[in-house]
Amino acid sequence: MDLSKLDPRLRLMQDADMKGKVVLVRIDHNVVKKGKIKDPYRIEATIGTLYGIVEKGGRPILMTHVGRPRDKKTGEIRCDDSLSVAPIIDYLQAKLPVKIFCPNFEPEGGKGITHIDDSIWPAIEDLKQGKIGMIYLPNTRWFQGEQAKGKERDVFCRELASLADLFVNDAFGSWQPHVSTYDIAKQLPSYAGFLLQKELIHLDLVLNPSPPYIAVIAGAKYDTKIGPLKALHEKVDHLILGGLIYNTYLAAKYGLQIQGVSEEELAMARELVEMDEKDKKIVELPYLIESETTDGRTEGKWRKVSLEEMKESKKLHYIVDVQPESFQLPDVQEAIVRAKTIFVNAVMGLMPYFYEGSRTLYELIFQKAQAMKLFGGGDTLQELKNLAPGPYLRGLDSQDTYYFTGGGSVLVAIEQGSPYHIKPVEALME
C-alpha cells in the first residue's frame, strides 16, 4: 500500500499507540438481509484492520449499522432480529479464533435503545483482561442518538466515547455523518483503518485516472447520481449508462415517454443531454429490452426493441435491460478495449429477471480490457459475483482490478472532487 498517495493530514492507525487500550472501531458490515449474510466481502475486507489492532495490543469494540430500522415518516426505530449483528458475529467467530461478546441493551419501544447502560462495564473489564477477544455493539441505528439531532445525539456520542481510549474508522462505505462515523471522531484520538486507507488510495485512480477513461453508471435512482454523473462527464473520455439513468437520458434526448421515468428526473437528465451535445462522450446502447411489467419476466409481455423503433413509437413501457448485441457494436467495443481506466457502478437490467446485459458487460470488460478496472457499489459487486463468478474471483487477486466496499462513498467523492471532503474522513484530519 503506497501511503505517499494519502493526504499527509490523515491520521493513520499505524501511528497510534494502542497497547493495552480499548479501541472503538467503526466498520461497515452492512451485509445482513432478512437475518442472513448476503455477501461477506465487506466483513473480509476489514479483517486486516482487526488483526492490526490486536497485534498492536489494542482491545477492539466493533460497531456497524445494518439496514434502515428507522421509519422515515414516524421516526420509530424497529429493533428486530432481521437487522441484528448476530449473523456477523457468528461469521467472525467462525473465521477468527476469538470470543466475541454482544451486549443486550433493552430498547424503549419505538425510541430504540436510548442509553448504553452499565451492563457493558463487566464486559469491558473482561476485554481488558483478555477473557473475551472483542465486543460487538448492537446495530448502531438501533440507538436513538445515532441519526438524531440535539440532546439525544450528544448523549449517545458521550456514552460511546466513555467506552474507549481511541477511535478507528474503517467504514469507507458509511459516508453519512452520523454519531458513530463523525461525531465520535471529535471526542477521541481518531485514526483511519487499513481498509479506509486502501479505499482512499484507489479512489485517486477514479478521480485522477490514466486516460482513456471510461465510466459505466447505472441504477434505479437518478437524483442521487446526477451530481456524480455531471462530474464524471467532465473527466471521462466515454460514458456508458444503464438502468433508469439510461432510460431517463433517452427520454430527455429523443422526447420519448418511457414508463417509470418522472418529470422531475427528465428535468435533471436534460442537463446531462446538454452537457453531451458538444463532446459526445455518452456511448449509446441501441438494442434494449421493453417489458409491460416490472414484476417478472412474463412470456408475451417483453420484447427486444431498437432505439430507432423507440424513436418512431415515442411511447414505451418499461425499458428493463440492454441486449447483449449492444455490446458487440464496434464503437462500444473500441471504447472498452482502448481504455486504460474503467470505473463501473452499474447493474444494467432489472434483476433478477433481466440479467443478460449486465453479464455481457462484465464479461466484455474482463475479456477485452487491459485497463485498471475499478468496481463500486454493493449491488454491482453482488451481480458481478453472481453473473461472472470466474472473472470476479480472478479480480480479487489481480493488481489491475479493485472492488470498493462502498459505492455511495465513491459517488460522493466524485461529486465533491476529493475523497477528503467526505465528512467522516474529514473528521480524521481535524
QUIMODA-V858720 format. One record per backbone hydrogen bond with DSSP energy under -1.0 kcal/mol. CO is the residue of the C=O (numbers start at 1). NH is the residue of the N-H. Records with the same first field share a line. If there is no record, write none. Layout:
CO=NH + NH
//
This chain:
1=3
2=5
3=6
7=10
11=192
12=15
13=16
18=21
21=59
22=165 + 166
23=61
24=168
25=63
26=170
29=31
31=38
33=36
36=33
40=44
41=45
43=46
44=47
46=50
47=51
48=52
49=53
50=54
51=55
52=56
53=58
54=57
57=20
59=23
60=135
61=25
62=137
63=27
64=140
69=78
71=75
76=71
80=83
81=84
82=35
85=89
86=90
87=91
88=92
89=93
90=94
91=95
92=96
96=98
99=133 + 134
101=136
108=111
109=112
110=77
112=108
113=144
117=120
118=121
120=124
121=125
122=126
123=127
124=128
125=129
126=131 + 132
127=130
134=101
135=62
139=142
140=143
142=113
143=146
146=179
150=154
151=155
152=156
153=157
154=158
155=159
156=160
157=161
158=162
160=163
166=24
167=191
168=26
169=193
170=172
171=174
173=175
176=178
178=182 + 183
179=184
183=186
184=187 + 188
189=167
191=169
192=13
193=197
194=198
195=199
196=200
197=201
198=202
199=203
200=204
203=207
204=208
212=340 + 341
213=237 + 238
214=343
215=240
216=345
217=242
219=244 + 245
222=225 + 226
225=229
226=230
227=231
228=232
229=233
230=234
232=235 + 236
238=215
239=283
240=217
243=247
244=248
245=249
246=250
247=251
248=252
249=253
250=254
257=316
258=261
262=266
263=267
264=268
265=269
266=270
269=273
270=274
271=275
272=276
276=280
281=239
286=307
287=323
288=305
289=320
290=303
291=318
296=298
298=301
301=292
303=290
305=288
306=310
307=311
308=312
309=313
310=314
313=315
314=257
316=259
318=291
320=350
321=289
323=326
324=327
325=328
329=333
330=334
331=335
332=336
333=337
334=338
340=372
341=214
342=374
343=216
344=376
345=218
348=243
349=351
350=354
355=359
356=360
357=361
358=362
359=363
360=364
361=365
362=366
363=367
364=368
365=369
372=342
373=402
374=344
375=404
377=381
378=382
379=383
380=384
381=385
382=386
383=387
384=388
388=392
389=393
390=394
391=395
392=396
395=398
400=373
402=375
406=410
407=411
408=412
409=413
410=414
411=415
412=416
413=417
418=421
419=422
422=425 + 426
423=427
425=428
426=429
428=11
//
